[in-house]
Amino acid sequence: MNGGFLPYAKPCLEADDRAAVDEVLRSGWLTTGPKVGLFEQELAKRLEVPEAVACASGTAALHLAYLAAGIGLGDRVVIPAVTFSATAAAALLTGAGVIFADCDPANGLMRPEDLTAAVERAGSPVPQALAVVHLNGQAADMPAIAALADDLGMTVFEDACHAIGGAYSDGTNEYPVGSCGHADFACFSFHAAKTLAMGEGGAVTTRKATAAAAMRRLRHHGIERDPEAMANPNAADEPWFYEVQELGLNYRTSDIHCALGLSQLAKLERLVAARQALSNTYDRALAPLAPHVLPIARRPQTRPAWHLYSVLIDFAGLGRPRGDVMQALAERGIGTQVHYIPLHLQPLYRESSGPLSLPGAEAYYARQLSLPLFLDLTNEDVERIAAALKEVLSL
């Protein structure tokens, strides 16, 4: 792709992906058909978890998981400040409040001590739940965080929207992200920019069959079609009959999206490996720019599935505003992005939580920049990006 504009993200869509979608289009069964259930089965198998519930987006996945866990009015959820708004917004949609936690300034991940500090700041009673974010595709320290949350009686959610195909270890066993080895629920996004791209889509994994059944009702208007679960004693003799048993939503995904998801899932290991190889090339190409430009710190005992290639740049020390650097790179055909503005600095959350200082999150944000990472990227493109950074930063 040498010479053309390099966006920060781009989906990998190949002939098999187009054929999978075309098959569904020819079938005439565009939604609520067999591909949805098949995608759920294959995703659960791949992630080594009993239940996977497909839905419309990562935001829908978070909202469904919170609802299935009973999170609601008067509850509070601890969430790291460095994440996309959906992690917190989905909690607010249940009526719950949000307690923001700090993070490691070197990689944006919440640490056990950040959870402890947030719980202490929240006061009594202890917040009911915790959403751990696997930022950039690198897993947080789930064994340690889950042990602390368990002692506090907190429900644990993983926002794994960046991390499909990754894994972490407890020192003895390796756990695929989404296997719920140290969480009650794990939530995924299959947005077009993600490693597994369905255009739009999401999923929740869990080991709780009852919660999975609840999420399947909630994603379809709260409708129950199983006669054994209905109040109507004649339901078994009335095949058209259904009951609306709770207030639900239209969070369904379609057979079109799931056909694409199945095709992408079949080559997930290759997609993840290619992103890892490109990240390794970046690490080597950017090494001469240290300490002014550094890759985010790698956490031990993880096998990342890089969604983003994030670097930390000393914009202040170099006297170069980040906006100027991004514009200069764009003029050289290189797209970049910032992930993310800490949520405690956003007007919506600042109004509800008041002034709050989270120095780790703020330090991470002040230096973060996402460089292009997608499968069409070549090693020569990475060298071009590194050279452009060196020139723009006058290093």
C-alpha positions in Angstrom: 0.0 0.0 0.0 3.1 2.2 -0.3 2.4 5.8 -1.3 -1.4 5.9 -0.7 -3.2 7.3 2.3 -2.9 5.1 5.3 -6.0 5.2 7.6 -5.6 4.3 11.2 -8.0 1.4 10.8 -9.5 -0.6 7.9 -11.4 -3.9 7.8 -9.9 -7.1 6.2 -12.6 -8.2 3.7 -11.6 -11.0 1.4 -13.3 -13.2 -1.3 -14.6 -15.7 1.3 -16.3 -12.9 3.3 -18.1 -11.6 0.2 -19.1 -15.2 -0.7 -20.6 -15.7 2.8 -22.7 -12.6 2.6 -23.8 -13.4 -1.0 -25.0 -16.8 0.2 -27.3 -15.2 2.7 -28.6 -12.6 0.3 -29.5 -15.4 -2.1 -31.2 -17.4 0.6 -33.7 -14.7 1.2 -33.4 -15.2 5.0 -31.8 -11.9 6.0 -32.4 -11.9 9.8 -33.6 -14.1 12.7 -32.4 -17.1 10.7 -29.9 -19.9 11.1 -26.7 -17.9 10.7 -27.2 -16.1 14.1 -27.3 -19.3 16.1 -24.5 -20.8 14.2 -22.3 -17.8 14.8 -23.1 -18.0 18.5 -22.1 -21.7 18.6 -18.9 -21.1 16.8 -17.9 -18.1 18.9 -18.6 -19.9 22.1 -16.5 -22.9 20.9 -13.6 -20.6 19.9 -13.7 -18.8 23.2 -14.1 -21.9 25.3 -17.3 -20.7 27.0 -20.7 -22.3 27.2 -22.8 -19.4 26.1 -22.5 -16.6 23.5 -25.3 -14.2 22.7 -25.0 -12.2 19.5 -26.5 -8.7 19.3 -26.4 -5.4 17.4 -23.3 -3.8 18.7 -20.7 -3.7 21.5 -22.9 -1.1 23.2 -25.9 -3.4 23.0 -23.7 -6.2 24.4 -22.7 -4.1 27.4 -26.3 -3.0 28.0 -27.7 -6.6 27.8 -25.0 -7.9 30.1 -25.7 -5.2 32.7 -29.4 -5.8 32.5 -29.0 -9.6 32.7 -26.9 -9.2 35.9 -29.7 -7.1 37.5 -27.8 -3.8 37.4 -30.2 -1.0 37.8 -31.4 2.1 39.7 -29.3 2.8 42.8 -26.5 0.4 41.8 -23.0 1.6 40.9 -20.4 0.3 38.4 -16.7 0.9 38.7 -15.2 1.7 35.2 -11.7 2.8 34.2 -11.7 6.3 32.8 -9.8 5.4 29.7 -12.4 3.7 27.6 -15.0 4.5 24.9 -18.2 6.1 26.3 -20.3 3.0 25.7 -18.8 1.2 28.7 -20.2 3.8 31.1 -23.2 4.9 29.0 -24.7 1.4 29.0 -24.5 1.4 32.8 -26.3 4.7 32.9 -29.0 3.4 30.6 -29.9 0.8 33.3 -30.3 3.6 35.9 -27.0 2.8 37.6 -24.3 5.3 38.5 -20.6 5.1 37.5 -17.5 5.3 39.6 -14.4 6.1 37.5 -11.1 4.3 38.3 -7.6 5.4 37.3 -5.3 3.4 35.2 -1.6 2.7 34.4 -0.2 5.7 32.6 2.1 3.4 30.6 -0.7 1.4 28.9 -4.1 2.7 30.0 -5.1 -0.6 31.8 -6.8 -0.5 35.2 -4.8 -2.2 37.9 -5.9 -3.8 41.2 -4.8 -0.8 43.1 -6.9 1.5 40.9 -10.0 -0.6 41.8 -9.2 -0.4 45.5 -8.8 3.4 45.3 -12.1 3.8 43.3 -14.0 1.6 45.8 -12.6 3.6 48.7 -13.6 6.8 47.1 -17.1 5.4 46.4 -17.7 4.8 50.1 -20.4 2.6 51.5 -22.0 0.5 50.2 -19.4 -1.1 48.0 -20.3 -0.7 44.3 -22.2 -3.7 42.9 -20.2 -4.2 39.8 -16.9 -3.7 37.9 -16.3 -3.4 34.2 -12.7 -4.2 33.3 -11.5 -2.8 29.9 -9.0 -4.7 27.8 -7.6 -1.6 26.1 -5.9 -1.7 22.6 -6.2 -5.5 22.6 -4.1 -6.2 25.7 -5.8 -7.9 28.7 -5.8 -6.4 32.1 -4.7 -8.4 35.1 -7.9 -10.4 35.4 -6.8 -12.9 38.0 -5.8 -10.3 40.5 -8.6 -7.9 39.8 -11.2 -10.7 39.9 -9.9 -11.9 43.2 -10.3 -8.4 44.7 -13.7 -8.0 43.2 -14.8 -11.4 44.5 -13.7 -10.4 48.1 -15.9 -7.3 47.7 -18.9 -9.2 46.3 -18.8 -7.4 42.9 -20.1 -8.7 39.6 -17.3 -8.6 37.1 -17.8 -7.6 33.4 -15.1 -7.6 30.8 -15.3 -4.9 28.1 -13.4 -7.0 25.6 -14.4 -5.0 22.6 -10.7 -4.5 21.6 -9.5 -8.0 22.5 -11.2 -10.8 20.4 -8.5 -13.5 19.9 -6.4 -12.5 22.9 -5.6 -14.4 26.0 -4.1 -14.0 29.5 -2.5 -16.4 32.1 -2.8 -16.8 35.8 0.7 -18.3 35.8 -0.6 -21.8 35.4 -3.4 -21.8 32.9 -4.1 -19.6 29.8 -7.6 -18.2 29.3 -9.0 -16.9 26.0 -10.4 -13.4 26.5 -14.1 -14.1 26.7 -13.9 -17.5 28.3 -15.2 -15.9 31.5 -12.5 -17.6 33.6 -12.4 -14.6 35.9 -15.6 -12.7 35.0 -19.3 -13.2 35.0 -19.8 -11.6 31.5 -17.5 -10.6 28.6 -18.7 -8.1 25.9 -17.4 -7.8 22.3 -17.7 -5.4 19.5 -17.5 -6.4 15.8 -17.5 -2.9 14.4 -15.9 -2.4 11.0 -12.7 -1.1 12.6 -12.2 -4.2 14.8 -10.1 -7.3 14.1 -13.3 -9.4 13.6 -15.4 -7.0 11.5 -19.1 -7.6 10.9 -19.8 -3.9 10.0 -21.8 -3.6 13.1 -22.4 -6.3 15.7 -21.5 -7.5 19.2 -21.8 -10.4 21.5 -21.8 -11.3 25.2 -20.2 -14.5 26.5 -21.0 -16.0 29.9 -21.1 -19.3 31.9 -24.5 -18.5 33.2 -27.2 -20.2 31.1 -30.1 -18.4 32.8 -28.4 -15.0 32.1 -27.9 -16.0 28.4 -31.6 -16.9 28.1 -32.5 -13.5 29.6 -30.3 -11.7 27.1 -31.8 -13.5 24.2 -35.3 -12.4 25.4 -34.1 -8.8 26.1 -32.5 -8.4 22.6 -35.9 -9.3 21.1 -38.4 -7.1 22.9 -38.6 -9.3 26.0 -40.5 -12.0 24.0 -40.6 -15.6 25.2 -41.6 -18.3 22.8 -40.8 -21.4 24.8 -44.2 -22.9 26.0 -42.6 -24.3 29.1 -41.6 -20.8 30.2 -44.9 -19.1 29.5 -47.8 -18.4 31.9 -50.4 -19.5 29.3 -51.2 -23.2 30.0 -52.4 -23.7 26.4 -49.2 -22.3 24.8 -48.0 -25.7 23.6 -51.2 -26.1 21.5 -51.0 -22.6 20.0 -47.8 -22.5 17.9 -48.3 -18.8 17.0 -48.4 -17.8 20.6 -45.7 -15.7 22.4 -45.5 -13.7 25.6 -43.9 -10.3 26.3 -42.6 -11.0 29.8 -40.4 -8.0 30.4 -39.4 -4.7 28.8 -36.9 -5.6 26.1 -35.2 -3.9 23.2 -34.5 -4.5 19.5 -30.8 -5.4 19.9 -30.9 -8.3 17.3 -28.2 -8.8 14.8 -28.9 -10.1 11.3 -28.0 -13.2 9.3 -26.1 -10.9 6.9 -23.8 -9.7 9.8 -23.4 -13.2 11.3 -22.5 -14.7 7.9 -19.7 -12.2 7.7 -18.8 -12.9 11.3 -18.6 -16.6 10.7 -16.2 -16.1 7.8 -14.1 -13.7 9.8 -14.1 -16.0 12.8 -12.8 -18.9 10.8 -9.6 -17.0 10.1 -9.3 -15.1 13.4 -6.0 -16.7 14.3 -4.5 -15.5 11.0 -5.9 -12.0 11.5 -4.5 -11.7 15.1 -1.1 -13.1 14.0 -0.8 -10.6 11.2 -1.5 -7.7 13.6 1.0 -9.1 16.0 3.6 -9.3 13.3 2.9 -5.7 12.2 3.2 -4.6 15.9 6.6 -6.2 16.1 7.7 -4.4 13.0 6.5 -1.1 14.5 8.4 -1.8 17.8 11.6 -2.2 15.8 11.0 0.7 13.5 10.2 3.1 16.3 13.0 2.0 18.7 15.4 4.7 17.5 12.8 7.4 18.5 12.8 6.4 22.2 12.3 7.9 24.7 10.3 10.6 22.9 8.1 7.9 21.2 7.3 4.7 23.1 5.0 1.8 22.4 2.5 1.3 25.3 3.9 -0.9 28.1 3.3 -4.6 27.6 1.7 -6.4 30.5 3.2 -9.8 31.5 1.3 -13.0 31.1 -0.9 -11.8 28.3 -1.1 -12.8 24.6 -2.5 -9.6 23.0 -4.7 -9.4 20.0 -3.9 -5.9 18.9 -6.9 -3.8 17.8 -4.8 -0.6 17.9 -1.2 0.2 17.7 -0.8 2.9 20.4 2.3 4.9 21.1 3.0 7.4 23.8 4.6 10.6 22.5 6.1 13.3 24.7 4.2 16.1 23.0 4.8 18.6 25.8 8.5 17.9 26.2 9.0 18.2 22.4 7.0 21.4 22.3 4.7 20.0 19.6 0.9 20.1 20.1 -0.7 16.7 19.3 -3.1 18.3 16.8 -0.2 19.8 14.8 1.5 16.4 14.7 -1.7 14.7 13.5 -2.2 17.3 10.8 1.4 17.0 9.7 1.1 13.3 9.5 -2.1 13.5 7.5 -0.4 15.8 5.0 2.1 13.0 4.5 -0.8 10.5 3.9 -0.9 9.0 7.4 -4.1 8.8 9.4 -4.0 8.8 13.2 -6.5 8.9 16.1 -6.7 9.3 19.9 -8.1 6.6 22.1 -9.6 7.9 24.4 -10.4 11.2 26.1 -10.9 10.0 29.7 -14.6 9.9 30.5 -14.3 11.8 33.8 -13.3 14.8 31.7 -16.4 14.6 29.4 -19.3 17.0 30.2 -21.9 14.3 30.7 -19.9 12.4 33.3 -18.3 15.5 34.9 -21.8 16.9 35.7 -22.8 13.7 37.5 -19.5 12.8 39.3 -18.1 16.3 39.9 -14.5 17.4 39.6 -12.1 14.4 39.7 -8.4 14.0 39.3 -7.2 10.7 37.9 -3.5 11.3 37.1 -2.7 8.0 35.5 -5.6 8.3 33.0 -4.8 11.9 32.3 -1.1 11.2 31.7 -1.9 8.3 29.4 -4.3 10.5 27.4 -1.8 13.4 27.2 0.7 11.2 25.3 -1.4 8.7 23.4 -1.6 8.4 19.6 -3.0 5.5 17.5 -1.0 4.7 14.4 -2.3 2.8 11.3 -2.9 -0.9 12.0 -4.7 -3.1 9.4 -3.9 -6.2 7.4 -3.1 -4.4 4.1 -0.4 -2.5 5.8 3.1 -3.6 4.8 6.5 -3.5 6.5 7.4 -0.7 4.1 4.4 1.3 5.2 5.4 0.9 8.8 8.9 2.2 7.9 7.3 5.1 6.1 5.2 5.9 9.2 8.3 5.8 11.5 10.3 8.0 9.1 7.4 10.5 9.0 7.1 10.6 12.8 10.9 11.2 13.0 10.6 14.1 10.5 7.5 15.7 12.0 8.9 15.5 15.6 12.3 16.8 14.5 14.1 13.8 16.1 
